[in-house]
Amino acid sequence: MDVNEIPDEYAWMLHGRCRGADTREFFPSNGVGVEAAQRVCRGCDVREACLEYALQNHIEQGVWGGASERERRRILRGRRRAARGLPMSAEPLEAQHVS
């Protein structure tokens, strides 16, 4: 598939700071690796789109949009609670969505 043939819904992927990086950096086996991947994500123009992609597609592994697996589970749990009309968890909003 040519770059010009990429569907619009995935076009954001072409603009990620991680494009061309070693994918192993974003699928670390330890917390230190997560922090390194998150540093790449900080300041990425498509960070929000990347995070939403991972959340909507229930991607369980790796760092996406600057969020680890644990952080994405927390975000999804908060969204489910909100959809049911329940209060968000007691933790601050910024802890639920990495800025």
Helices and strands as residue ranges (DSSP letters): G 3-5, G 8-15, G 23-26, H 31-41, H 47-56, H 69-83, H 93-96
